[in-house]
């Protein structure tokens, strides 16, 4: 269950960024299926890049925090 916490946090961050960054969830089919061109595709790439980058950073931070908590528990 402990491994699910960082993944859940990263998923929440990914979804949260897509909720507030235009074009939002429309960016997924635009990028994956190539249904958009020009500035629309640029916006979709920016939204997905921002969401995935922030999700990766949050994943790393939560994993690091859990490792520190685990080490502190073992010391006691």
N, CA, C and O atoms as a Tripos MOL2 file, in Angstrom:
@<TRIPOS>MOLECULE
protein
  304   303    76     0     0
PROTEIN
NO_CHARGES

@<TRIPOS>ATOM
      1 N           0.8180   -1.1980    0.0000 N.3       1 UNK1
      2 CA          0.0000    0.0000    0.0000 C.3       1 UNK1
      3 C           0.8580    1.2570    0.0000 C.2       1 UNK1
      4 O           0.4490    2.2920   -0.5270 O.2       1 UNK1
      5 N           2.0500    1.1680    0.5920 N.am      2 UNK2
      6 CA          2.9150    2.3340    0.6790 C.3       2 UNK2
      7 C           3.3570    2.8140   -0.7030 C.2       2 UNK2
      8 O           3.5600    4.0150   -0.8880 O.2       2 UNK2
      9 N           3.5100    1.9350   -1.6590 N.am      3 UNK3
     10 CA          3.9320    2.3420   -3.0020 C.3       3 UNK3
     11 C           2.8190    3.0740   -3.7460 C.2       3 UNK3
     12 O           3.0800    3.8000   -4.7050 O.2       3 UNK3
     13 N           1.5790    2.8810   -3.3020 N.am      4 UNK4
     14 CA          0.4580    3.5220   -3.9850 C.3       4 UNK4
     15 C           0.3530    5.0110   -3.6510 C.2       4 UNK4
     16 O          -0.1920    5.7830   -4.4400 O.2       4 UNK4
     17 N           0.8650    5.4160   -2.5000 N.am      5 UNK5
     18 CA          0.7490    6.8180   -2.0790 C.3       5 UNK5
     19 C           1.4610    7.7560   -3.0540 C.2       5 UNK5
     20 O           0.8380    8.7210   -3.4960 O.2       5 UNK5
     21 N           2.7310    7.5320   -3.4170 N.am      6 UNK6
     22 CA          3.3680    8.4370   -4.3810 C.3       6 UNK6
     23 C           2.6900    8.4350   -5.7480 C.2       6 UNK6
     24 O           2.5900    9.4770   -6.3960 O.2       6 UNK6
     25 N           2.2290    7.2800   -6.1800 N.am      7 UNK7
     26 CA          1.5420    7.2170   -7.4730 C.3       7 UNK7
     27 C           0.2230    7.9830   -7.4400 C.2       7 UNK7
     28 O          -0.1320    8.6570   -8.4080 O.2       7 UNK7
     29 N          -0.4960    7.8800   -6.3350 N.am      8 UNK8
     30 CA         -1.7530    8.6040   -6.2060 C.3       8 UNK8
     31 C          -1.5080   10.1100   -6.1640 C.2       8 UNK8
     32 O          -2.2520   10.8750   -6.7790 O.2       8 UNK8
     33 N          -0.4800   10.5380   -5.4520 N.am      9 UNK9
     34 CA         -0.1520   11.9660   -5.3960 C.3       9 UNK9
     35 C           0.2310   12.4750   -6.7870 C.2       9 UNK9
     36 O          -0.2080   13.5520   -7.1930 O.2       9 UNK9
     37 N           1.0390   11.7170   -7.5130 N.am     10 UNK10
     38 CA          1.4370   12.1230   -8.8590 C.3      10 UNK10
     39 C           0.2280   12.1870   -9.7910 C.2      10 UNK10
     40 O           0.1410   13.0860  -10.6280 O.2      10 UNK10
     41 N          -0.6920   11.2560   -9.6570 N.am     11 UNK11
     42 CA         -1.9040   11.2780  -10.4780 C.3      11 UNK11
     43 C          -2.7620   12.4940  -10.1630 C.2      11 UNK11
     44 O          -3.2990   13.1290  -11.0710 O.2      11 UNK11
     45 N          -2.8940   12.8230   -8.8850 N.am     12 UNK12
     46 CA         -3.6770   13.9890   -8.4890 C.3      12 UNK12
     47 C          -3.0430   15.2680   -9.0320 C.2      12 UNK12
     48 O          -3.7530   16.1620   -9.4920 O.2      12 UNK12
     49 N          -1.7230   15.3620   -8.9820 N.am     13 UNK13
     50 CA         -1.0390   16.5380   -9.5160 C.3      13 UNK13
     51 C          -1.2270   16.6170  -11.0250 C.2      13 UNK13
     52 O          -1.4940   17.6960  -11.5530 O.2      13 UNK13
     53 N          -1.0960   15.5100  -11.7220 N.am     14 UNK14
     54 CA         -1.2810   15.4800  -13.1730 C.3      14 UNK14
     55 C          -2.6810   15.9540  -13.5540 C.2      14 UNK14
     56 O          -2.8400   16.8000  -14.4350 O.2      14 UNK14
     57 N          -3.6880   15.4070  -12.8900 N.am     15 UNK15
     58 CA         -5.0700   15.7840  -13.1770 C.3      15 UNK15
     59 C          -5.3070   17.2440  -12.8000 C.2      15 UNK15
     60 O          -5.9750   17.9730  -13.5330 O.2      15 UNK15
     61 N          -4.7670   17.6730  -11.6690 N.am     16 UNK16
     62 CA         -4.9490   19.0540  -11.2400 C.3      16 UNK16
     63 C          -4.3660   20.0550  -12.2170 C.2      16 UNK16
     64 O          -4.9780   21.0880  -12.4920 O.2      16 UNK16
     65 N          -3.1940   19.7580  -12.7400 N.am     17 UNK17
     66 CA         -2.5860   20.6680  -13.7160 C.3      17 UNK17
     67 C          -3.4040   20.6960  -14.9970 C.2      17 UNK17
     68 O          -3.5890   21.7620  -15.5850 O.2      17 UNK17
     69 N          -3.8920   19.5580  -15.4350 N.am     18 UNK18
     70 CA         -4.7140   19.5420  -16.6490 C.3      18 UNK18
     71 C          -6.0510   20.2510  -16.4360 C.2      18 UNK18
     72 O          -6.6250   20.7840  -17.3860 O.2      18 UNK18
     73 N          -6.5460   20.2630  -15.2110 N.am     19 UNK19
     74 CA         -7.7950   20.9650  -14.9390 C.3      19 UNK19
     75 C          -7.6520   22.4770  -15.0620 C.2      19 UNK19
     76 O          -8.5980   23.1580  -15.4560 O.2      19 UNK19
     77 N          -6.4770   23.0080  -14.7290 N.am     20 UNK20
     78 CA         -6.3100   24.4640  -14.7150 C.3      20 UNK20
     79 C          -5.5340   25.0060  -15.9140 C.2      20 UNK20
     80 O          -5.4560   26.2210  -16.0900 O.2      20 UNK20
     81 N          -4.9630   24.1370  -16.7340 N.am     21 UNK21
     82 CA         -4.1650   24.5830  -17.8720 C.3      21 UNK21
     83 C          -4.9190   24.3150  -19.1720 C.2      21 UNK21
     84 O          -5.2070   23.1620  -19.4920 O.2      21 UNK21
     85 N          -5.2390   25.3690  -19.9230 N.am     22 UNK22
     86 CA         -5.9030   25.1380  -21.2160 C.3      22 UNK22
     87 C          -4.9700   24.3980  -22.1600 C.2      22 UNK22
     88 O          -3.7780   24.7050  -22.1350 O.2      22 UNK22
     89 N          -5.3770   23.4950  -22.9520 N.am     23 UNK23
     90 CA         -6.7190   23.0370  -23.2660 C.3      23 UNK23
     91 C          -7.2460   21.9420  -22.3530 C.2      23 UNK23
     92 O          -8.2800   21.3510  -22.6650 O.2      23 UNK23
     93 N          -6.5990   21.6490  -21.2660 N.am     24 UNK24
     94 CA         -7.1000   20.6720  -20.3010 C.3      24 UNK24
     95 C          -6.9990   19.2470  -20.8110 C.2      24 UNK24
     96 O          -6.0140   18.8530  -21.4340 O.2      24 UNK24
     97 N          -8.0480   18.4870  -20.5280 N.am     25 UNK25
     98 CA         -8.0370   17.0740  -20.9120 C.3      25 UNK25
     99 C          -8.1690   16.8760  -22.4170 C.2      25 UNK25
    100 O          -7.9110   15.7820  -22.9210 O.2      25 UNK25
    101 N          -8.5660   17.9150  -23.1370 N.am     26 UNK26
    102 CA         -8.6170   17.8210  -24.5910 C.3      26 UNK26
    103 C          -7.2160   17.6550  -25.1730 C.2      26 UNK26
    104 O          -7.0670   17.2610  -26.3300 O.2      26 UNK26
    105 N          -6.1840   17.9540  -24.3710 N.am     27 UNK27
    106 CA         -4.8080   17.8230  -24.8480 C.3      27 UNK27
    107 C          -4.4350   16.3630  -25.1190 C.2      27 UNK27
    108 O          -3.6200   16.0820  -25.9970 O.2      27 UNK27
    109 N          -5.0240   15.4450  -24.3730 N.am     28 UNK28
    110 CA         -4.6690   14.0320  -24.5540 C.3      28 UNK28
    111 C          -5.0170   13.5180  -25.9510 C.2      28 UNK28
    112 O          -4.1280   13.0120  -26.6360 O.2      28 UNK28
    113 N          -6.2640   13.6240  -26.4030 N.am     29 UNK29
    114 CA         -6.5330   13.1490  -27.7740 C.3      29 UNK29
    115 C          -5.8710   14.0110  -28.8430 C.2      29 UNK29
    116 O          -5.5250   13.5150  -29.9150 O.2      29 UNK29
    117 N          -5.6920   15.3160  -28.5540 N.am     30 UNK30
    118 CA         -5.0230   16.1700  -29.5360 C.3      30 UNK30
    119 C          -3.6010   15.6880  -29.7980 C.2      30 UNK30
    120 O          -3.1530   15.6530  -30.9450 O.2      30 UNK30
    121 N          -2.9010   15.3210  -28.7460 N.am     31 UNK31
    122 CA         -1.5180   14.8570  -28.8970 C.3      31 UNK31
    123 C          -1.4530   13.4180  -29.3970 C.2      31 UNK31
    124 O          -0.6820   13.1010  -30.3020 O.2      31 UNK31
    125 N          -2.2550   12.5630  -28.8110 N.am     32 UNK32
    126 CA         -2.1530   11.1380  -29.1380 C.3      32 UNK32
    127 C          -2.6990   10.8110  -30.5260 C.2      32 UNK32
    128 O          -2.1470    9.9650  -31.2290 O.2      32 UNK32
    129 N          -3.7720   11.4740  -30.9150 N.am     33 UNK33
    130 CA         -4.4020   11.1620  -32.1930 C.3      33 UNK33
    131 C          -4.0320   12.1370  -33.3030 C.2      33 UNK33
    132 O          -4.3130   11.8850  -34.4750 O.2      33 UNK33
    133 N          -3.4050   13.2500  -32.9360 N.am     34 UNK34
    134 CA         -3.0170   14.2300  -33.9320 C.3      34 UNK34
    135 C          -4.1880   14.9480  -34.5590 C.2      34 UNK34
    136 O          -4.1470   15.2880  -35.7410 O.2      34 UNK34
    137 N          -5.2520   15.1880  -33.7700 N.am     35 UNK35
    138 CA         -6.4500   15.8270  -34.3060 C.3      35 UNK35
    139 C          -6.3330   17.3350  -34.3930 C.2      35 UNK35
    140 O          -7.2100   17.9860  -34.9610 O.2      35 UNK35
    141 N          -5.2740   17.9050  -33.8440 N.am     36 UNK36
    142 CA         -5.1150   19.3580  -33.8360 C.3      36 UNK36
    143 C          -3.8490   19.7380  -34.5850 C.2      36 UNK36
    144 O          -2.9350   18.9270  -34.7360 O.2      36 UNK36
    145 N          -3.8050   20.9830  -35.0530 N.am     37 UNK37
    146 CA         -2.6190   21.4920  -35.7480 C.3      37 UNK37
    147 C          -2.3330   22.9020  -35.2650 C.2      37 UNK37
    148 O          -3.2090   23.5680  -34.7130 O.2      37 UNK37
    149 N          -1.1170   23.3510  -35.4720 N.am     38 UNK38
    150 CA         -0.7330   24.7250  -35.1700 C.3      38 UNK38
    151 C          -0.7170   25.0510  -33.6970 C.2      38 UNK38
    152 O          -0.2130   24.2670  -32.8920 O.2      38 UNK38
    153 N          -1.2690   26.2090  -33.3270 N.am     39 UNK39
    154 CA         -1.2230   26.6390  -31.9330 C.3      39 UNK39
    155 C          -1.9770   25.7080  -30.9800 C.2      39 UNK39
    156 O          -1.6190   25.5950  -29.8080 O.2      39 UNK39
    157 N          -3.0050   25.0530  -31.4780 N.am     40 UNK40
    158 CA         -3.7390   24.1090  -30.6330 C.3      40 UNK40
    159 C          -2.8730   22.9380  -30.2060 C.2      40 UNK40
    160 O          -2.9510   22.4830  -29.0650 O.2      40 UNK40
    161 N          -2.0610   22.4600  -31.1080 N.am     41 UNK41
    162 CA         -1.1570   21.3590  -30.7860 C.3      41 UNK41
    163 C          -0.0430   21.8290  -29.8670 C.2      41 UNK41
    164 O           0.4010   21.0840  -28.9940 O.2      41 UNK41
    165 N           0.4120   23.0630  -30.0590 N.am     42 UNK42
    166 CA          1.4260   23.6240  -29.1570 C.3      42 UNK42
    167 C           0.8810   23.7490  -27.7400 C.2      42 UNK42
    168 O           1.5800   23.4310  -26.7770 O.2      42 UNK42
    169 N          -0.3540   24.2050  -27.6040 N.am     43 UNK43
    170 CA         -0.9700   24.3350  -26.2870 C.3      43 UNK43
    171 C          -1.1530   22.9740  -25.6300 C.2      43 UNK43
    172 O          -0.9530   22.8290  -24.4240 O.2      43 UNK43
    173 N          -1.5320   21.9850  -26.4180 N.am     44 UNK44
    174 CA         -1.7040   20.6330  -25.8810 C.3      44 UNK44
    175 C          -0.3660   20.0750  -25.4030 C.2      44 UNK44
    176 O          -0.2900   19.4480  -24.3460 O.2      44 UNK44
    177 N           0.6780   20.3030  -26.1800 N.am     45 UNK45
    178 CA          2.0040   19.8200  -25.7820 C.3      45 UNK45
    179 C           2.4770   20.5200  -24.5100 C.2      45 UNK45
    180 O           3.0590   19.8840  -23.6320 O.2      45 UNK45
    181 N           2.2290   21.8180  -24.4090 N.am     46 UNK46
    182 CA          2.6130   22.5580  -23.2170 C.3      46 UNK46
    183 C           1.8620   22.0330  -21.9910 C.2      46 UNK46
    184 O           2.4690   21.8170  -20.9420 O.2      46 UNK46
    185 N           0.5550   21.8270  -22.1150 N.am     47 UNK47
    186 CA         -0.2450   21.3510  -20.9820 C.3      47 UNK47
    187 C           0.2070   19.9680  -20.5300 C.2      47 UNK47
    188 O           0.3560   19.7240  -19.3320 O.2      47 UNK47
    189 N           0.4240   19.0700  -21.4730 N.am     48 UNK48
    190 CA          0.8600   17.7220  -21.1020 C.3      48 UNK48
    191 C           2.2740   17.7270  -20.5390 C.2      48 UNK48
    192 O           2.5720   16.9780  -19.6080 O.2      48 UNK48
    193 N           3.1470   18.5620  -21.0920 N.am     49 UNK49
    194 CA          4.5070   18.6540  -20.5670 C.3      49 UNK49
    195 C           4.5380   19.2020  -19.1560 C.2      49 UNK49
    196 O           5.2690   18.6960  -18.3050 O.2      49 UNK49
    197 N           3.7430   20.2420  -18.9020 N.am     50 UNK50
    198 CA          3.6840   20.8190  -17.5640 C.3      50 UNK50
    199 C           3.0930   19.8210  -16.5720 C.2      50 UNK50
    200 O           3.6010   19.6690  -15.4600 O.2      50 UNK50
    201 N           2.0330   19.1500  -16.9710 N.am     51 UNK51
    202 CA          1.3830   18.1910  -16.0710 C.3      51 UNK51
    203 C           2.3080   17.0160  -15.7550 C.2      51 UNK51
    204 O           2.4190   16.6020  -14.6010 O.2      51 UNK51
    205 N           2.9620   16.4850  -16.7700 N.am     52 UNK52
    206 CA          3.8310   15.3280  -16.5200 C.3      52 UNK52
    207 C           5.0960   15.7260  -15.7540 C.2      52 UNK52
    208 O           5.5760   14.9670  -14.9120 O.2      52 UNK52
    209 N           5.6320   16.9070  -16.0410 N.am     53 UNK53
    210 CA          6.8170   17.3610  -15.3060 C.3      53 UNK53
    211 C           6.5280   17.5860  -13.8350 C.2      53 UNK53
    212 O           7.3020   17.1580  -12.9780 O.2      53 UNK53
    213 N           5.4250   18.2510  -13.5320 N.am     54 UNK54
    214 CA          5.0760   18.4850  -12.1330 C.3      54 UNK54
    215 C           4.6900   17.1900  -11.4220 C.2      54 UNK54
    216 O           4.9630   17.0320  -10.2320 O.2      54 UNK54
    217 N           4.0640   16.2720  -12.1350 N.am     55 UNK55
    218 CA          3.7350   14.9790  -11.5400 C.3      55 UNK55
    219 C           5.0010   14.1920  -11.2190 C.2      55 UNK55
    220 O           5.0700   13.5210  -10.1890 O.2      55 UNK55
    221 N           5.9940   14.2690  -12.0870 N.am     56 UNK56
    222 CA          7.2580   13.5710  -11.8290 C.3      56 UNK56
    223 C           7.9830   14.1630  -10.6210 C.2      56 UNK56
    224 O           8.5240   13.4260   -9.7970 O.2      56 UNK56
    225 N           7.9920   15.4910  -10.5190 N.am     57 UNK57
    226 CA          8.6320   16.1460   -9.3670 C.3      57 UNK57
    227 C           7.9030   15.7680   -8.0830 C.2      57 UNK57
    228 O           8.5440   15.4630   -7.0770 O.2      57 UNK57
    229 N           6.5860   15.7840   -8.1050 N.am     58 UNK58
    230 CA          5.8350   15.4260   -6.8990 C.3      58 UNK58
    231 C           6.0490   13.9590   -6.5360 C.2      58 UNK58
    232 O           6.1240   13.6200   -5.3550 O.2      58 UNK58
    233 N           6.1470   13.0910   -7.5330 N.am     59 UNK59
    234 CA          6.4290   11.6790   -7.2770 C.3      59 UNK59
    235 C           7.7730   11.5190   -6.5800 C.2      59 UNK59
    236 O           7.8820   10.7840   -5.5980 O.2      59 UNK59
    237 N           8.7840   12.1970   -7.0780 N.am     60 UNK60
    238 CA         10.1150   12.0940   -6.4710 C.3      60 UNK60
    239 C          10.1260   12.6560   -5.0530 C.2      60 UNK60
    240 O          10.7530   12.0760   -4.1660 O.2      60 UNK60
    241 N           9.4440   13.7710   -4.8270 N.am     61 UNK61
    242 CA          9.4150   14.3680   -3.4910 C.3      61 UNK61
    243 C           8.6850   13.4850   -2.4810 C.2      61 UNK61
    244 O           9.1280   13.3470   -1.3410 O.2      61 UNK61
    245 N           7.5880   12.8990   -2.8900 N.am     62 UNK62
    246 CA          6.8440   12.0310   -1.9690 C.3      62 UNK62
    247 C           7.6300   10.7640   -1.6720 C.2      62 UNK62
    248 O           7.6430   10.3020   -0.5310 O.2      62 UNK62
    249 N           8.2770   10.2010   -2.6670 N.am     63 UNK63
    250 CA          9.1100    9.0130   -2.4230 C.3      63 UNK63
    251 C          10.2470    9.3550   -1.4720 C.2      63 UNK63
    252 O          10.5420    8.5880   -0.5560 O.2      63 UNK63
    253 N          10.8880   10.5010   -1.6840 N.am     64 UNK64
    254 CA         11.9700   10.9140   -0.7850 C.3      64 UNK64
    255 C          11.4610   11.1230    0.6390 C.2      64 UNK64
    256 O          12.1230   10.7320    1.6010 O.2      64 UNK64
    257 N          10.3000   11.7330    0.7730 N.am     65 UNK65
    258 CA          9.7290   11.9460    2.1040 C.3      65 UNK65
    259 C           9.4040   10.6200    2.7820 C.2      65 UNK65
    260 O           9.6470   10.4610    3.9780 O.2      65 UNK65
    261 N           8.8630    9.6760    2.0370 N.am     66 UNK66
    262 CA          8.5520    8.3720    2.6200 C.3      66 UNK66
    263 C           9.8130    7.6080    3.0170 C.2      66 UNK66
    264 O           9.8150    6.8970    4.0220 O.2      66 UNK66
    265 N          10.8720    7.7450    2.2460 N.am     67 UNK67
    266 CA         12.1360    7.1000    2.6010 C.3      67 UNK67
    267 C          12.6840    7.6940    3.8960 C.2      67 UNK67
    268 O          13.1470    6.9580    4.7670 O.2      67 UNK67
    269 N          12.6330    9.0120    4.0250 N.am     68 UNK68
    270 CA         13.1170    9.6620    5.2480 C.3      68 UNK68
    271 C          12.2750    9.2310    6.4410 C.2      68 UNK68
    272 O          12.8160    8.9390    7.5070 O.2      68 UNK68
    273 N          10.9600    9.1890    6.2720 N.am     69 UNK69
    274 CA         10.0850    8.7450    7.3680 C.3      69 UNK69
    275 C          10.3940    7.3070    7.7610 C.2      69 UNK69
    276 O          10.4210    6.9730    8.9450 O.2      69 UNK69
    277 N          10.6250    6.4630    6.7680 N.am     70 UNK70
    278 CA         10.9560    5.0570    7.0530 C.3      70 UNK70
    279 C          12.2840    4.9430    7.7830 C.2      70 UNK70
    280 O          12.4080    4.1480    8.7150 O.2      70 UNK70
    281 N          13.2770    5.7220    7.3770 N.am     71 UNK71
    282 CA         14.5640    5.6900    8.0640 C.3      71 UNK71
    283 C          14.4470    6.2030    9.5000 C.2      71 UNK71
    284 O          15.0770    5.6510   10.4020 O.2      71 UNK71
    285 N          13.6660    7.2290    9.7190 N.am     72 UNK72
    286 CA         13.4770    7.7490   11.0770 C.3      72 UNK72
    287 C          12.7380    6.7430   11.9670 C.2      72 UNK72
    288 O          13.0150    6.6670   13.1640 O.2      72 UNK72
    289 N          11.8270    5.9890   11.4150 N.am     73 UNK73
    290 CA         11.1430    4.9570   12.1870 C.3      73 UNK73
    291 C          12.0900    3.8420   12.5870 C.2      73 UNK73
    292 O          11.9710    3.2930   13.6820 O.2      73 UNK73
    293 N          13.0270    3.5000   11.7190 N.am     74 UNK74
    294 CA         13.9600    2.4100   12.0150 C.3      74 UNK74
    295 C          14.9910    2.8180   13.0580 C.2      74 UNK74
    296 O          15.4940    1.9690   13.7940 O.2      74 UNK74
    297 N          15.3110    4.0990   13.1310 N.am     75 UNK75
    298 CA         16.2870    4.5710   14.1000 C.3      75 UNK75
    299 C          15.7210    4.4810   15.5110 C.2      75 UNK75
    300 O          16.4510    4.1660   16.4510 O.2      75 UNK75
    301 N          14.4540    4.7500   15.6650 N.am     76 UNK76
    302 CA         13.8230    4.7110   16.9830 C.3      76 UNK76
    303 C          13.6810    3.3220   17.4110 C.2      76 UNK76
    304 O          13.1710    3.0600   18.5000 O.2      76 UNK76
@<TRIPOS>BOND
     1     1     2 1
     2     2     3 1
     3     3     4 2
     4     3     5 am
     5     5     6 1
     6     6     7 1
     7     7     8 2
     8     7     9 am
     9     9    10 1
    10    10    11 1
    11    11    12 2
    12    11    13 am
    13    13    14 1
    14    14    15 1
    15    15    16 2
    16    15    17 am
    17    17    18 1
    18    18    19 1
    19    19    20 2
    20    19    21 am
    21    21    22 1
    22    22    23 1
    23    23    24 2
    24    23    25 am
    25    25    26 1
    26    26    27 1
    27    27    28 2
    28    27    29 am
    29    29    30 1
    30    30    31 1
    31    31    32 2
    32    31    33 am
    33    33    34 1
    34    34    35 1
    35    35    36 2
    36    35    37 am
    37    37    38 1
    38    38    39 1
    39    39    40 2
    40    39    41 am
    41    41    42 1
    42    42    43 1
    43    43    44 2
    44    43    45 am
    45    45    46 1
    46    46    47 1
    47    47    48 2
    48    47    49 am
    49    49    50 1
    50    50    51 1
    51    51    52 2
    52    51    53 am
    53    53    54 1
    54    54    55 1
    55    55    56 2
    56    55    57 am
    57    57    58 1
    58    58    59 1
    59    59    60 2
    60    59    61 am
    61    61    62 1
    62    62    63 1
    63    63    64 2
    64    63    65 am
    65    65    66 1
    66    66    67 1
    67    67    68 2
    68    67    69 am
    69    69    70 1
    70    70    71 1
    71    71    72 2
    72    71    73 am
    73    73    74 1
    74    74    75 1
    75    75    76 2
    76    75    77 am
    77    77    78 1
    78    78    79 1
    79    79    80 2
    80    79    81 am
    81    81    82 1
    82    82    83 1
    83    83    84 2
    84    83    85 am
    85    85    86 1
    86    86    87 1
    87    87    88 2
    88    87    89 am
    89    89    90 1
    90    90    91 1
    91    91    92 2
    92    91    93 am
    93    93    94 1
    94    94    95 1
    95    95    96 2
    96    95    97 am
    97    97    98 1
    98    98    99 1
    99    99   100 2
   100    99   101 am
   101   101   102 1
   102   102   103 1
   103   103   104 2
   104   103   105 am
   105   105   106 1
   106   106   107 1
   107   107   108 2
   108   107   109 am
   109   109   110 1
   110   110   111 1
   111   111   112 2
   112   111   113 am
   113   113   114 1
   114   114   115 1
   115   115   116 2
   116   115   117 am
   117   117   118 1
   118   118   119 1
   119   119   120 2
   120   119   121 am
   121   121   122 1
   122   122   123 1
   123   123   124 2
   124   123   125 am
   125   125   126 1
   126   126   127 1
   127   127   128 2
   128   127   129 am
   129   129   130 1
   130   130   131 1
   131   131   132 2
   132   131   133 am
   133   133   134 1
   134   134   135 1
   135   135   136 2
   136   135   137 am
   137   137   138 1
   138   138   139 1
   139   139   140 2
   140   139   141 am
   141   141   142 1
   142   142   143 1
   143   143   144 2
   144   143   145 am
   145   145   146 1
   146   146   147 1
   147   147   148 2
   148   147   149 am
   149   149   150 1
   150   150   151 1
   151   151   152 2
   152   151   153 am
   153   153   154 1
   154   154   155 1
   155   155   156 2
   156   155   157 am
   157   157   158 1
   158   158   159 1
   159   159   160 2
   160   159   161 am
   161   161   162 1
   162   162   163 1
   163   163   164 2
   164   163   165 am
   165   165   166 1
   166   166   167 1
   167   167   168 2
   168   167   169 am
   169   169   170 1
   170   170   171 1
   171   171   172 2
   172   171   173 am
   173   173   174 1
   174   174   175 1
   175   175   176 2
   176   175   177 am
   177   177   178 1
   178   178   179 1
   179   179   180 2
   180   179   181 am
   181   181   182 1
   182   182   183 1
   183   183   184 2
   184   183   185 am
   185   185   186 1
   186   186   187 1
   187   187   188 2
   188   187   189 am
   189   189   190 1
   190   190   191 1
   191   191   192 2
   192   191   193 am
   193   193   194 1
   194   194   195 1
   195   195   196 2
   196   195   197 am
   197   197   198 1
   198   198   199 1
   199   199   200 2
   200   199   201 am
   201   201   202 1
   202   202   203 1
   203   203   204 2
   204   203   205 am
   205   205   206 1
   206   206   207 1
   207   207   208 2
   208   207   209 am
   209   209   210 1
   210   210   211 1
   211   211   212 2
   212   211   213 am
   213   213   214 1
   214   214   215 1
   215   215   216 2
   216   215   217 am
   217   217   218 1
   218   218   219 1
   219   219   220 2
   220   219   221 am
   221   221   222 1
   222   222   223 1
   223   223   224 2
   224   223   225 am
   225   225   226 1
   226   226   227 1
   227   227   228 2
   228   227   229 am
   229   229   230 1
   230   230   231 1
   231   231   232 2
   232   231   233 am
   233   233   234 1
   234   234   235 1
   235   235   236 2
   236   235   237 am
   237   237   238 1
   238   238   239 1
   239   239   240 2
   240   239   241 am
   241   241   242 1
   242   242   243 1
   243   243   244 2
   244   243   245 am
   245   245   246 1
   246   246   247 1
   247   247   248 2
   248   247   249 am
   249   249   250 1
   250   250   251 1
   251   251   252 2
   252   251   253 am
   253   253   254 1
   254   254   255 1
   255   255   256 2
   256   255   257 am
   257   257   258 1
   258   258   259 1
   259   259   260 2
   260   259   261 am
   261   261   262 1
   262   262   263 1
   263   263   264 2
   264   263   265 am
   265   265   266 1
   266   266   267 1
   267   267   268 2
   268   267   269 am
   269   269   270 1
   270   270   271 1
   271   271   272 2
   272   271   273 am
   273   273   274 1
   274   274   275 1
   275   275   276 2
   276   275   277 am
   277   277   278 1
   278   278   279 1
   279   279   280 2
   280   279   281 am
   281   281   282 1
   282   282   283 1
   283   283   284 2
   284   283   285 am
   285   285   286 1
   286   286   287 1
   287   287   288 2
   288   287   289 am
   289   289   290 1
   290   290   291 1
   291   291   292 2
   292   291   293 am
   293   293   294 1
   294   294   295 1
   295   295   296 2
   296   295   297 am
   297   297   298 1
   298   298   299 1
   299   299   300 2
   300   299   301 am
   301   301   302 1
   302   302   303 1
   303   303   304 2
@<TRIPOS>SUBSTRUCTURE
     1 UNK1         2 RESIDUE 1 A UNK
     2 UNK2         6 RESIDUE 1 A UNK
     3 UNK3        10 RESIDUE 1 A UNK
     4 UNK4        14 RESIDUE 1 A UNK
     5 UNK5        18 RESIDUE 1 A UNK
     6 UNK6        22 RESIDUE 1 A UNK
     7 UNK7        26 RESIDUE 1 A UNK
     8 UNK8        30 RESIDUE 1 A UNK
     9 UNK9        34 RESIDUE 1 A UNK
    10 UNK10       38 RESIDUE 1 A UNK
    11 UNK11       42 RESIDUE 1 A UNK
    12 UNK12       46 RESIDUE 1 A UNK
    13 UNK13       50 RESIDUE 1 A UNK
    14 UNK14       54 RESIDUE 1 A UNK
    15 UNK15       58 RESIDUE 1 A UNK
    16 UNK16       62 RESIDUE 1 A UNK
    17 UNK17       66 RESIDUE 1 A UNK
    18 UNK18       70 RESIDUE 1 A UNK
    19 UNK19       74 RESIDUE 1 A UNK
    20 UNK20       78 RESIDUE 1 A UNK
    21 UNK21       82 RESIDUE 1 A UNK
    22 UNK22       86 RESIDUE 1 A UNK
    23 UNK23       90 RESIDUE 1 A UNK
    24 UNK24       94 RESIDUE 1 A UNK
    25 UNK25       98 RESIDUE 1 A UNK
    26 UNK26      102 RESIDUE 1 A UNK
    27 UNK27      106 RESIDUE 1 A UNK
    28 UNK28      110 RESIDUE 1 A UNK
    29 UNK29      114 RESIDUE 1 A UNK
    30 UNK30      118 RESIDUE 1 A UNK
    31 UNK31      122 RESIDUE 1 A UNK
    32 UNK32      126 RESIDUE 1 A UNK
    33 UNK33      130 RESIDUE 1 A UNK
    34 UNK34      134 RESIDUE 1 A UNK
    35 UNK35      138 RESIDUE 1 A UNK
    36 UNK36      142 RESIDUE 1 A UNK
    37 UNK37      146 RESIDUE 1 A UNK
    38 UNK38      150 RESIDUE 1 A UNK
    39 UNK39      154 RESIDUE 1 A UNK
    40 UNK40      158 RESIDUE 1 A UNK
    41 UNK41      162 RESIDUE 1 A UNK
    42 UNK42      166 RESIDUE 1 A UNK
    43 UNK43      170 RESIDUE 1 A UNK
    44 UNK44      174 RESIDUE 1 A UNK
    45 UNK45      178 RESIDUE 1 A UNK
    46 UNK46      182 RESIDUE 1 A UNK
    47 UNK47      186 RESIDUE 1 A UNK
    48 UNK48      190 RESIDUE 1 A UNK
    49 UNK49      194 RESIDUE 1 A UNK
    50 UNK50      198 RESIDUE 1 A UNK
    51 UNK51      202 RESIDUE 1 A UNK
    52 UNK52      206 RESIDUE 1 A UNK
    53 UNK53      210 RESIDUE 1 A UNK
    54 UNK54      214 RESIDUE 1 A UNK
    55 UNK55      218 RESIDUE 1 A UNK
    56 UNK56      222 RESIDUE 1 A UNK
    57 UNK57      226 RESIDUE 1 A UNK
    58 UNK58      230 RESIDUE 1 A UNK
    59 UNK59      234 RESIDUE 1 A UNK
    60 UNK60      238 RESIDUE 1 A UNK
    61 UNK61      242 RESIDUE 1 A UNK
    62 UNK62      246 RESIDUE 1 A UNK
    63 UNK63      250 RESIDUE 1 A UNK
    64 UNK64      254 RESIDUE 1 A UNK
    65 UNK65      258 RESIDUE 1 A UNK
    66 UNK66      262 RESIDUE 1 A UNK
    67 UNK67      266 RESIDUE 1 A UNK
    68 UNK68      270 RESIDUE 1 A UNK
    69 UNK69      274 RESIDUE 1 A UNK
    70 UNK70      278 RESIDUE 1 A UNK
    71 UNK71      282 RESIDUE 1 A UNK
    72 UNK72      286 RESIDUE 1 A UNK
    73 UNK73      290 RESIDUE 1 A UNK
    74 UNK74      294 RESIDUE 1 A UNK
    75 UNK75      298 RESIDUE 1 A UNK
    76 UNK76      302 RESIDUE 1 A UNK
